[in-house]
Every structure is written in structure tokens, then in C-alpha cells.
Amino acid sequence: MDNLFTNDLFDKKTKDRFWNQVCSRQAGECWVWDGSVSANGYGQFWYNQLNFSAHRISYMMFFGPIQSNDLVCHKCDNKRCVNPKHLYIGTHLSNIIDRYTRFPDSGRGYRVSNFNTDEASQMNTLYQQGWNYTNISELFNTTRQTISNIVNKRTTHLQEINNDY
């Protein structure tokens, strides 16, 4: 199996330990991590006394080192998949855009808001004027969490995505 790896970032013992936790490696299919899984559903792998996401380790085994702030994203939306053909380097914004492109109904209450920039600006103004999340959410017919995400800039607005791409 070592001939599949394009770099020597990991020793044979680490590679063997890693691949012993993968259910199957069929071409084109997800390679499902069968080891420990984090609370958010991603595979976990201990390496050098640190806990890493299994899909990040797989990506590094095949493509080499990555920056700590880079995201390793899934094309297949399977959090436990470690097939390097299903993984790509992305940013938080590119991951949001990818998700929204494939799942357009994932708007309100998620990291992409169906509200446009003008509506988000109105929400921020109301909040700065002393309105609480509950009152603003009732006005815009959405959840308190969505208002909180918009006010605290944890949400990207569709209009911003459409203008950038």
C-alpha cells in the first residue's frame, strides 16, 4: 500500500495504524472511517500526542502538508469519509458556497442566510438601537439564533455570495 502515498510525511507504522481504521477502499466510493468519531461526527486520529480529523490526515498522506488554517472539505458530504479523491482544500467561505450550491434549502438558521445585505443591515441597526434578538426575529419571521448569527457576523448572506462568484 505504501506506493499509493505521494509523500513521506508519516512513517509506515502510522500509516498502518491509520488504514486499520478504514472500512473499505473501493474506487470512487467513500472510504469510511471506522475509528473514534468526534461529537460533530468527524473521524479522529491521534498522531504525535495530538488529535486530528481523520480526513485531514488522509489528505496529508496523499497530497502533503497543509496549513493549519486550511479546511479539508468533503465533496461527498460524508464526515467520516477519508477517500482523498473526495477531499479538497478550501476556505470557510468556499465550503459555505459549496454546501449552499448542493443544498439550496439550507439557508435560514444555518451559516448561509437567505436574508440579503440590506435586511442584515436593518437587523444590525435595530440591535444597536436596543432591540433584542427575539423582537428582531419576530419582525423578520426567523429564529433568534439566525439574528444572533447575523449580528455577530457568523453568517454569510446570499447576496454577498452571488456578488463574489
N, C-alpha and C positions, 0 to 999 in steps of 0.2 A: 504493500500500500504506500510506502514512502515515496515511490515515483510520482504519485499524484500531487505531492506538495511542491510548491514553487519556491519555497524558501526554507531556511534552517533556523527559523525563529524559535522553534520548540524542539526538544530532544525526543528521541523515539519513545521513551518511557511516558512522557507527557502526551504524545500523540496517541499511543496505545490506550492510555487511561481515558482520554477524551473519546476515542471512537468506540470504546467498550460501552459507552452510554448512549449510543445512537442505534435506534431500532433497525433501520434498513437504509441502504444506499442504492435505490433504484434510479436509473437515469430519468431525469425530468420530473421526478416526484419529490415531495418533501422528505427530508431526512429528519425524522422526528427524534428530538432529544428525550431520552428515557431516564435521565438522571434527575437530580433535585431541581425543583422549579421554585422561583420566587413567588411572592404574594401576587405580583401582577402578571404571572403566567409565563415569564421568560425562563428558559433553561439557565441553570447556574453551574459554573465550573470554577473550582479552586485552583489557582496557579500562583506560585511564589507567595503563598500565605495571603492572597487577595482573592476576593470573589469577583468573577467576571461573568457577563452574559455569555452563554454558550455560543450564540450566533456570532458574537464579536470575535471569539477565539477561532471559530471556523473560518471566518473571513480572513483573519490574520494568517492562519495556516496556509491558505491558498494564495493570498494576494500580498502578504507582508504587513508591516506595521501600519497602524492608523493613528491619527491624532486623538487625544483623549476627549476632545470636544466634538469629534465627528460622530454622527449617528450611523449605525449599520441598520439599514431599513430592509424590510421584507417585501418582496414583490407578491408573495403568496398569502400574506396576512396571517400566517401561522406562526405564532410567537415561539413555538418550540422547534421550528424548522432551522436546521443548520446546513442546508444544501447551499454551497457557495454560489450556485447559479441563480438562486432565489434572493440573494443578498446584494445590496448596493450601498455605497456611501452617499449620505445625503445630509441635509440640514434640517432643522426643526421645521422651517417653512416648506421645504420641498416635500417633507414627509406629510405635512398637513394637506398640501395641494394634491399629492398622490392619493391620499385617503379620500379626500373630497371628490376627486375625479372618478374614483371607483365606487364610492358610496355617497352620492349626492344628497341623500336624506339625512346625513349625519350632522346637520347644521346646528340648530339651536341647542344650547346646553353642552356643546362639545367645544373643541378647540377652534373650530371654524364657525363663525356666526353668520346666520342668514341676514343679519342687520347690515345696512350699508354704513359708510363712514359718517354720513350726516346724522343718522339715528344714534350711532355710538357717541358722537359729539354731544347730541342733545342729552343722552343719558349721563355723560360726564358732567355737563353743566348743571343738570338737576341735582346730581350727587354733591357737587361743590356748593350748591345753594342750600344744602341741608336735607334734601330728600333722602330717605333710607332705601335700601335695596328692595324691600317689599313693595313700597309705594311705586317705585320706578318699574318694577317687574309687572305690577298690575296695570300700569299705564300702557306698557308695550306688549302685554299679554305673553309673558315669558316667565322664566324662573328667576328666583333671587340669585342662584348660582351663576346664571348667564350674565346678569347685571354685574355681579362681583367680578367675573372673568373679564368683562369689557372694561369696567372702571379701572381694574388693576392690570390691564394690558396683557392678560394671559390668553386673549382670543384674537385671532386674525379675522378681518372682515372680508366677505366675499368680494366686495368692490375693490379692495386693495389687491386681492389675488388676481382678479380679472385684469386690473390695470398693469400688473407687473409681468403677466405672462400672456 
